[in-house]
Amino acid sequence: MLRAADTVAQTDTGRQRRDNEDSAYARAPVFVVADGMGGAQAGEVASKIAVEVFEQGVPDGGSPEERLADRAREANKRIHNLSKTQHERAGMGTTLTAAYLEDSELAIAHVGDSRAYLFRDGELKMLTQDHSLVAELVQRGKLTEEQAAEHPQRSIITRALGPEPTVEVDTVTYPVRAGDVLLLCSDGLTSMISDEQVASVLSSTNDLNAAAQALIDEANAAGGRDNITVVLFRLEEADAEASVDQPTMVALAATDPSAAPAPVVPKPSAGPARTGRGARPARLARTQGRRRAERQARRRGWRARSAKPVAAVIAIVLVLFLVGGGGYLATRQLFFIGTNSQGIVTVYRGLPYDLPFGIKLYESFYVSGVPGSLVPPDRRKSFFNDDLRSQTSADELVHDLELGKVSQ
């Protein structure tokens, strides 16, 4: 399993624009670059809407490509609807290049002329195809690459999020490996410097912060005609220790509905496991039968809890409260941490109970892609307990983990 390390996102207004209409999001496993159009205010709004849709998470269901495309279409719908209701934002739109890392594959969803690149063994490979007038002319043999680079209409794109009620989203999946560096960028970079210059910068340093700044500096030195946004991340092997036994979910609450969705880290199987408020034994049973029961309980996740009579009674009482007392809306602000079927950390919204007849009081809200073994043993207690937290508190804790700031 791979994980994204040394993630960097930088943006610059450039030398010839007064406002920055680019937006970016870089939070493993999701990475996004959006380049707005339609005037300073409208373009900025469109790109921000696109990024905000992905910040809300990529739900379970379907392949990564399908899930990214679904988010892109949702962003298109929101941008288009807003442009129809606010005259000053009529016609606004944005490009979009979004990537999702899962195991050893990178899924990409793409609309417009922002780009994704793979840098491997000193070579740079473009992973997306521009939706622009000059790109189509090049494909038809009407222009050479050199002519396209200087074409007066090179900034005209043929596809974007927002201008139309529906949008066609290109998707593709590439195999990736440890050591690969991925680059997502707006055309403010690629319209100013060549792919050879980009590769030269990435070859010159292993420091992705320095590389991102160098790319922006090169684009500005070449004229900086547009906003410049760069997202870089390097892939490395993640410890697969947690894949043997799936961790169980641990409840968390989110009391701040305005906060960004929190990717949270799962509980490693090596430590004492808990299901909700009932603690499991601190170590596995010695007999083979009890070992099997433990493994089955972990695979069932929170379903194991519903088998307990006391928990079942509590669940029924909660349902009566939700239905009869109007508490359903309150549970939309409650979250807890668990893992999905691949052992990847998932934030669930609702209450951690399974009722009879297959009724679930929770839904998948955000899949983070972080394996449980990355949590240092001495810090597991602060991550995995029954304390209720605000969504902001959980988000800050896990973000520190992703940045490597959580240590033993």
N, C-alpha and C positions, 0 to 999 in steps of 0.2 A: 504494500500500500504506500502511496506517495502522499506527501503533504507539501503545501506551499510554505516556503521560508523566505526571509528577507523581503517581505512585501513592501513595495514602495509605490506611492501615488503622488505625482507632482503636476501642477498646472501653472501656466504663465499666460498673461494677457497678450504677450507679444509686443512688437514695436509699432504696429500701425492700427491697433484697435484700442478703443477707450474702455470697453467692457469685456468681460470674460463670459462667453456663453457656453463654455464647456463644463461638464460635470463628470465626476468619476466616483467609483466605489470599489474598494479593494478589501474584502473581508472573506478569507477562505471559508468555503470553497467557491465563492462567487466573486467575479471581477467584471467591472463594467466601465466603458467609456462612452459618453454621449456628447455630441457636438450640435448645439442648438442653432436654429436659423429662424429668421422672421423678425429681425430687429433686436436691439440689445435686450430689452425687457422680455419680449416674447420668446426669443431663442433661449434665454437663460431659464425661463419658466419651463419650457418644453424639455430641456435636458435634465432639469432637476426632477420633473415628474417621472421621467424614464428611470432615473437612478433610484428614486424613492420606491417605485414599484418593486425593484429588485432588493432594496433594503428590507422590505417586508417579508422576504424569504421566498425560497423556491419550494413549493409544497411537494409532498410525496405524490406519486401517481404518474406512471408513464416513464419513458426514458428521459435522461438528462436533456437531450435535444428537445423533446416534446415539452418538457417543463420550462425550458428557457424560452421556447417559441410562445408558449402560453403567456408567460410574463411580458414578452415583447408586445403581444397583441393586446394585453390589458393596458399597457402603457400607451399604445396607439389610441385605444378607445378613450382613455382619460384626456389625453392631449387634444384629440379631435373634438370631444364634447366641450372642453373648456374654450377652444377656439371659436366654437359656434355660439357660445353664450356671452363672450366678451369681445366686443368689436375691435378693441385695440390689439387683440391677440389673434385676429383672424389669419389663417394661413400659416400659423407657426408650426414648427416641426423640429425634429432632431434625428441625427444619425444614432445608431446603436451598435456597439460590438460588446457582447457579453460572453463570458466563459465560465464554465462550471467544471471543477476538478472532482473526479470520482475514481478512486482506485488508481489505475494506471492509464486513464483516458481523460482527455480534455474535450468537452463538448462546447461548441460555439454556436451562438445565434447572432445573425448579422443583418443589418439594414443600413445602406448608405455607404459612405466612403471613409469612415474610421476603419482602422485595421487591427488585425491580430497577427503576430509573428512568432515563430519558434526559432530560438538561437541555440544551436547544438554543434559542438565540436568546431567552433569558429565559423560556422555557416548560418546565414539567416534565411529562413523560409517564410514566405507570406502565406498565411492560412486562410485568408478571406479574399473575396473578389469584390472590387469596388462596384457600387451601383452608381455609375456616373456616365455622363455623355462620352467623355474621351475614352473611358474603359471599354465601352461598347464599340466605339470606333476602332480601337486597337484589336478587339476580338474579331471584328469583321475584316481586318486587314486594311482598313482605310487610313490608319495612322500607325507610325512606329512608336515605340516607347519614348524615344527622344523627342519626337514631335508632340506627343501627349503631354510631356512634362512642361512644355512651353506654350501649350494651346491656350488661347484667350478665354475659352469656355471650360477650362479644366475644373472649375469649382462648381459646375452645374451637376447636381445629383439627380438620378432618375427614380430614386426610391427613398422614402423617409418615414419616420413615425409621425403621425398627426395630420398631414394634409388630407388624407382620405379616410373614410369610415373603417376600411379594412386595409391590411397590409400583408404582403408576402414576405415571410421571414426565411432567409437562408439558414440552414443548420448543417453542421458537419461535426464529426468526432475524429480526433487524432490520437493515436497511441503516444504516450509520453514516457519518459524515464528519468531517473534521478540525474541531476546535473543540468537538465534542460532549463533554459531561461525563457519565459514567456513575456512578450511585450504587447500591450494594447495601447493604441495611441489615436489621437485625432489627426485630421489631415493637416493641421498646423505644423506638425512635424514632417510628415512625408512629402508635403508639397514644397518644403524648403530644403531638405537634404535627401540624398539618395540612399537606397538600401545598403550600398557599399559603405557609406559613411556611418550608418547606424551600426552595421556589423563591426566596423573599426572601433567605434566607441565601446561597444559591449565587449570586445576582445581586449580592450586596454585595461580593464579593471574588474575585480570581483566584487567591488563595493557597489551595490545597486543604487544606493542613494547618490553616490558620485556619478554613476552612469546616467541616471535620470537627469541630473542637473547638467551634465555635459551635453546630452541630447538637446535639451532646451536651449543651452547656450549656443550650440551649433546652429539651431534653427533661427535663433535671433540674429546671429552673426550673418546668416544668409539673407536677412531682410525681415524676418518675423512678421509676415503679412497677416497672420491669423493667430488665434489663441492656440496654445500648445499644451497638450495634456499627455502625460506618460504614466502608464501603470506597468510595473515590472515585478515579477516574482520568480524565484528559483525553486525547483522541485528537489526534494530529498526523500529518502526512505524514512517512513515512520515505523516505530517499534510495533511489530505485529503481535506482541505478547497478549494483548487484550482480546485477540480474535478467537481464542480457544473457548472461553466461556463468556457469554454475553452478559454485560452488567445489567443490573435492574434499574428501574427508574426511581428517582428521588424527587419528592415534591418540592416545588418552589412556587411562590406567589409573585405576581407582578401587580403592584398597586398604581403604577404610573402608565396609563394607557398611551401617553404621547411619546414615550421613549421608544428608541429603535429596538426591533426584535433582537433578542439576545441569543447568540450561539453559545451553547453551554457544553461543558465537558462531561463525558460519562464516567461512571464509577468503575475503576479497574476491578477485575475479578479477583485480584490477589488479596484485597482487603476484606473486612467484614461487610457482608451485604445486608441491605435493608430493603424492605418493601413498604413504602409509605411510613406510617408511624409504628409499625411492628418490626422489631429487630430480628434478623435471622441469627442463628448461632454464629459465633465468631470464627469458627473453623468448620471445615467439612466433616461430615460424619465418617467414622472409620469403616463402616460396612458398605459393601457395594450397592445395596439397595438404597441407602440414604444418599450416596453420591449421585445415583441416577435421579433421585427425586430432586436434588438440588439443581442438577443440570436442566431438568424439565421445567422447574420453576423459573429459572433464569430465562429460558427460551420463551416462556409464556409471559414474562414481564409482569405487568400489573395484574394479569389475570389470576396469578397465584394468590393475590390478596383477596380477590372476590370470593375465594373458596372458604375464607375464614368466617365463621358465623357472625362474630362481632362486627367485622368490617362490612359484611353484607347488610346488617341491620343499619349501620351508619349510612351506607350508600342509599338505602331505601328512604331513610329519613331525609337525606339531602335531596333526593329526587322530589319528595313531597314538598320540601321547602321551595325548590326551584320552580316546580309547576304551580303550586298553590300560593306561594308567597311572592312571586314575581322576581325571584333571585337569579333568574337565568342571565340577565344582563350583567350582573356582578361577576359571574364566572367567566365572562369574556375578558376580564382583567386578571384572571388567575392563570398561572403557568407553572409547569413543572418540567424537570429534566429527565430524559430517558435516552434510550438508544433504539434505533430502528433495526430492521432485520439484518442489516449488514454490520451492526455494531457501531454505527456512526452516531455521534451525539445529535439528539433531536430535541427541540423545545416543543412541548405539547401545550396546547391551550385548553383549559377546562379543569376538571377534577380527575385525579388518578384512580378511577374506579371502572371496573367492568361489571355490568349488571347481568342478571339472567336474560336469556333470549338474545344474546349478542349485542345488547345496548351498551354503547361506550359514552362516557361523560367527558371525553377529551378528543382532540383532533391534532394532527401534526401541524405545527406552526412554522418551524424553521429547522432545516437540516444543516448542521454546521460542518460536518466532515472531519471532526477532530477525534482521533482515537483515544481511548481512556488511558492507555499506557503513558501518554505524554504528561499526565499529572504526576508530579513528584510525590513519592510515598509520604513524605512528611507534611505535604500540603493537602492530602486527600480529605482530611477531616474538615477543612475550611470549605471545600467544594461540596462534599457529599454528607449532608446531615439533614435533619428535618426542620431546620430553621427556615422560616418564611422570609423572603427577601423581596425588595422592589425589583422591578424589571431592570431599572437603571443599575442597581447594585450588582445584579447577576451579570449584566452586560459588561460592566467595568472589570469585574473579576476575570471573566473569560477572555476579554480583550487583552488583558495583561498576560494571560497564559499564551495567547496566540503570538504576542510580541516577544515572548521569551523572558518576560519580567517576573514570572512565577518560578521560584527556585526553592530548593530544600533549605 
